[in-house]
């Protein structure tokens, strides 16, 4: 069943224009606005059944140097959307969160953790209103705007060097398609209060860099061995590895074939220890296969 209308609220006017040109559907309604403006949010969610809240400041170093801007968007902005959804009695609200919200060591992670708490706690004070508030937690979405793959491509195109902040760094990865599927699955199953986490592979960042250099260097007229890998110090707020659940959350989790679901009503006596340091890493051939699947390499 197709939706009657899809409203897309963004403060990126050019992005909205390009989206409208690409799809050219009367079903899509682009709205220029910002989550910091609650009146604009109320107008955007009026008579809407389902809200996906993805607006955030997401780059760790930028949030470190602009901390209260991160608070205004990631925290105040989230509360604005929550209140608007309550006022308009939206059926379901899904917050897009991140693994950096687990045991956060940086401003971005801390603000996203608070956004998660605001979201799940809204189920406790909503009274008789029907809105169900739930969360999905992402890893690193490959080839998304501003992702490591975009940075690596530009560095290789310019002849290097390719920068690596720590040779021991690991990350969880997921494709854009997997991220979309997770969000839609969460929206279907959400009853309120859940945190949905996709089961996803992890990679050693040096392995990912090696594969990308090997594949892309010849396309830009270089030999892979010509591209220098420069080890720099870790950026402010950057973690060596990421986690997708705290030990306390593991005790409140339920496992399905494709995901973990955290909810206060669940009980799990088993330890999962779901972090990118201890989980099995992809081999380089598997990384190549994934990069082909997302059309980053051919």
C-alpha positions as CSV (number, residue, x, y, z in Angstrom):
1,X,0.0,0.0,0.0
2,X,1.5,3.3,-1.1
3,X,1.5,6.4,1.1
4,X,-0.7,9.3,0.1
5,X,2.0,11.8,0.8
6,X,5.7,11.8,1.9
7,X,6.8,15.1,3.5
8,X,10.5,15.8,3.6
9,X,11.6,18.5,6.0
10,X,15.2,19.8,5.6
11,X,17.2,23.0,6.0
12,X,19.2,22.0,2.9
13,X,17.3,23.9,0.2
14,X,19.5,22.6,-2.6
15,X,19.2,19.0,-1.5
16,X,15.4,19.4,-1.5
17,X,15.4,20.9,-4.9
18,X,17.6,18.1,-6.3
19,X,15.4,15.5,-4.7
20,X,12.3,17.0,-6.2
21,X,14.0,17.1,-9.6
22,X,15.1,13.5,-9.3
23,X,11.7,12.0,-8.4
24,X,9.2,14.5,-9.8
25,X,6.3,13.0,-7.9
26,X,3.3,14.8,-6.5
27,X,3.4,12.4,-3.7
28,X,6.6,14.0,-2.4
29,X,6.2,17.3,-0.6
30,X,9.6,19.1,0.1
31,X,9.4,21.5,3.1
32,X,12.2,23.9,4.0
33,X,12.6,24.1,7.7
34,X,14.6,23.1,10.8
35,X,14.0,20.9,13.8
36,X,15.0,23.8,16.0
37,X,11.7,25.5,14.9
38,X,8.8,23.8,16.7
39,X,6.1,25.7,14.9
40,X,7.5,24.5,11.5
41,X,7.7,21.0,12.8
42,X,4.0,21.1,13.9
43,X,3.0,22.1,10.4
44,X,5.1,19.4,8.9
45,X,3.7,16.5,10.9
46,X,0.0,17.6,10.8
47,X,-2.2,14.7,9.7
48,X,0.9,12.5,9.4
49,X,0.9,8.8,10.5
50,X,4.6,8.1,10.7
51,X,7.7,10.2,11.4
52,X,11.3,9.3,10.8
53,X,13.5,11.7,12.7
54,X,17.0,11.7,11.0
55,X,18.0,15.3,11.5
56,X,21.3,15.6,13.4
57,X,24.7,17.1,13.5
58,X,26.7,13.9,13.0
59,X,30.4,14.7,12.4
60,X,32.3,14.0,15.6
61,X,35.1,16.6,15.3
62,X,32.6,19.4,14.3
63,X,30.4,18.6,17.3
64,X,33.5,18.7,19.5
65,X,34.2,22.3,18.4
66,X,30.6,23.3,18.2
67,X,29.1,21.5,21.2
68,X,26.1,23.6,21.9
69,X,25.1,23.7,18.3
70,X,25.0,19.9,18.6
71,X,22.8,20.2,21.7
72,X,20.4,22.6,19.9
73,X,19.9,20.2,17.0
74,X,20.3,16.7,18.4
75,X,18.7,17.3,21.8
76,X,16.4,20.4,21.6
77,X,15.5,19.5,18.0
78,X,14.5,15.9,19.0
79,X,12.3,17.2,21.8
80,X,10.6,19.6,19.4
81,X,9.8,16.7,17.0
82,X,8.6,14.6,20.0
83,X,6.3,17.4,21.2
84,X,4.9,18.0,17.8
85,X,4.2,14.3,17.3
86,X,2.4,14.2,20.6
87,X,0.3,17.3,19.8
88,X,-0.7,15.9,16.4
89,X,-1.1,12.3,17.7
90,X,1.2,10.8,15.0
91,X,0.9,7.1,15.1
92,X,4.7,6.2,15.3
93,X,7.9,8.1,15.8
94,X,11.2,6.5,14.8
95,X,14.5,8.2,15.9
96,X,17.6,7.4,13.8
97,X,20.5,7.0,16.3
98,X,24.1,5.7,16.2
99,X,26.5,3.3,17.8
100,X,28.3,6.4,19.1
101,X,25.4,6.8,21.6
102,X,26.6,3.7,23.5
103,X,29.1,4.6,26.3
104,X,29.7,8.0,24.6
105,X,33.1,9.7,24.8
106,X,32.3,12.7,22.5
107,X,29.7,15.4,22.2
108,X,27.9,13.9,19.2
109,X,27.5,10.5,21.0
110,X,26.3,12.1,24.2
111,X,23.7,14.2,22.4
112,X,22.5,11.2,20.5
113,X,22.3,9.2,23.8
114,X,20.1,12.0,25.3
115,X,18.0,12.0,22.1
116,X,17.4,8.3,22.6
117,X,16.4,8.8,26.2
118,X,14.0,11.6,25.3
119,X,12.5,9.3,22.7
120,X,11.9,6.2,24.8
121,X,10.9,8.3,27.9
122,X,8.2,10.0,25.8
123,X,6.2,6.7,26.1
124,X,6.0,7.2,29.8
125,X,4.4,10.6,29.9
126,X,2.3,10.7,26.7
127,X,-0.8,9.9,28.6
128,X,-3.7,8.7,26.4
129,X,-2.1,9.9,23.2
130,X,-1.5,7.1,20.7
131,X,2.1,7.9,19.5
132,X,4.6,5.1,19.9
133,X,8.2,6.3,20.2
134,X,11.1,4.0,19.3
135,X,14.7,4.1,18.2
136,X,17.0,2.5,15.6
137,X,20.7,2.4,16.1
138,X,23.0,2.5,13.1
139,X,26.6,1.6,12.5
140,X,28.7,3.4,9.8
141,X,26.5,3.6,6.7
142,X,28.8,3.0,3.8
143,X,28.8,5.6,1.0
144,X,26.4,7.9,2.8
145,X,27.1,11.6,2.5
146,X,30.3,12.5,4.3
147,X,31.2,8.9,5.0
148,X,34.8,7.5,5.0
149,X,34.4,6.1,1.5
150,X,33.8,9.6,0.1
151,X,36.8,10.9,2.0
152,X,39.0,8.1,0.7
153,X,37.9,8.6,-2.9
154,X,38.8,12.3,-2.8
155,X,42.2,11.6,-1.2
156,X,43.0,8.9,-3.8
157,X,41.8,11.1,-6.7
158,X,44.3,13.8,-5.5
159,X,47.1,11.3,-5.4
160,X,47.2,10.8,-1.7
161,X,48.1,10.7,1.0
162,X,45.3,8.6,2.5
163,X,44.9,9.3,6.2
164,X,44.4,6.8,8.9
165,X,44.1,7.9,12.5
166,X,44.9,4.6,14.2
167,X,46.0,1.2,12.8
168,X,43.9,-0.6,15.4
169,X,40.6,1.2,14.6
170,X,37.5,-1.0,13.9
171,X,34.0,0.0,12.9
172,X,30.6,-1.6,12.3
173,X,29.4,-1.1,8.7
174,X,26.0,-1.3,6.9
175,X,24.8,-0.4,3.5
176,X,22.3,2.3,2.7
177,X,19.8,-0.4,1.7
178,X,20.3,-2.2,5.0
179,X,19.8,1.0,6.9
180,X,16.5,1.7,5.0
181,X,15.3,-1.8,5.6
182,X,16.1,-1.6,9.3
183,X,14.1,1.7,9.7
184,X,11.1,0.3,7.8
185,X,11.2,-3.0,9.8
186,X,11.4,-1.1,13.1
187,X,8.5,1.1,12.0
188,X,6.4,-2.0,11.3
189,X,7.1,-3.7,14.6
190,X,7.5,-0.7,17.0
191,X,5.0,-0.6,19.9
192,X,6.9,2.0,21.8
193,X,10.1,2.0,23.9
194,X,12.2,-0.3,21.7
195,X,15.7,0.2,20.4
196,X,16.3,-1.8,17.2
197,X,19.9,-2.8,16.2
198,X,20.7,-4.5,13.0
199,X,23.2,-7.4,13.1
200,X,26.1,-6.1,11.1
201,X,29.7,-7.0,10.3
202,X,32.7,-5.1,11.5
203,X,35.9,-4.2,9.7
204,X,39.4,-3.2,10.5
205,X,39.7,0.3,9.1
206,X,43.2,-0.4,7.7
207,X,41.8,-3.4,5.7
208,X,39.0,-1.1,4.3
209,X,41.6,1.5,3.3
210,X,43.8,-1.2,1.6
211,X,40.9,-2.4,-0.4
212,X,39.8,1.0,-1.5
213,X,43.3,2.1,-2.5
214,X,43.8,-1.2,-4.5
215,X,40.5,-0.7,-6.3
216,X,40.4,3.0,-6.9
217,X,44.1,4.1,-7.5
218,X,44.2,2.7,-11.1
219,X,41.0,4.5,-12.0
220,X,42.7,7.8,-11.3
221,X,46.0,7.0,-13.0
222,X,48.0,5.8,-10.0
223,X,49.5,2.5,-8.9
224,X,48.2,1.4,-5.5
225,X,51.8,1.5,-4.2
226,X,52.0,5.1,-5.2
227,X,49.3,6.1,-2.7
228,X,50.9,6.8,0.7
229,X,49.0,5.9,3.8
230,X,49.7,8.5,6.4
231,X,49.1,7.6,10.1
232,X,47.8,10.6,12.0
233,X,46.8,11.0,15.6
234,X,43.2,10.2,16.6
235,X,40.8,13.1,16.2
236,X,39.2,14.7,19.1
237,X,36.4,12.6,20.4
238,X,37.2,9.6,18.2
239,X,36.8,6.1,19.7
240,X,39.1,3.2,18.8
241,X,36.1,0.8,18.5
242,X,32.4,1.1,18.7
243,X,29.7,-0.7,20.7
244,X,26.1,-1.3,19.9
245,X,24.8,-2.3,23.3
246,X,25.9,-1.7,26.9
247,X,26.1,-4.6,29.3
248,X,22.9,-3.4,31.0
249,X,21.1,-3.2,27.6
250,X,22.2,-6.8,26.8
251,X,20.2,-8.0,29.8
252,X,17.1,-6.3,28.2
253,X,17.6,-7.5,24.7
254,X,15.8,-10.0,22.4
255,X,17.5,-11.6,19.4
256,X,15.9,-12.2,16.0
257,X,17.4,-13.5,12.9
258,X,18.5,-10.1,11.6
259,X,18.6,-7.8,14.7
260,X,18.6,-7.2,18.4
261,X,15.7,-5.5,20.1
262,X,16.2,-3.8,23.4
263,X,13.1,-3.2,25.6
264,X,12.6,-2.8,29.4
265,X,10.1,-5.7,29.2
266,X,12.7,-8.2,27.9
267,X,15.0,-10.4,29.9
268,X,18.2,-12.0,28.6
269,X,20.6,-13.8,30.9
270,X,23.2,-14.2,28.2
271,X,26.2,-11.8,27.6
272,X,26.4,-10.6,24.0
273,X,29.4,-8.2,24.2
274,X,28.5,-6.6,20.9
275,X,31.3,-4.3,19.9
276,X,33.5,-3.9,16.8
277,X,36.7,-4.8,18.7
278,X,35.7,-8.3,19.7
279,X,33.3,-9.3,16.9
280,X,34.5,-11.2,13.9
281,X,36.1,-9.0,11.2
282,X,35.4,-9.1,7.5
283,X,38.2,-10.4,5.3
284,X,39.4,-8.2,2.5
285,X,37.6,-10.2,-0.2
286,X,34.4,-9.8,1.8
287,X,35.0,-6.0,1.9
288,X,35.4,-6.0,-1.9
289,X,32.2,-7.9,-2.3
290,X,30.3,-5.4,-0.2
291,X,31.8,-2.4,-2.0
292,X,30.7,-4.0,-5.3
293,X,27.2,-4.5,-4.0
294,X,26.8,-0.9,-3.1
295,X,28.3,0.1,-6.5
296,X,31.3,1.9,-4.9
297,X,33.6,-0.3,-7.1
298,X,32.8,-2.4,-10.1
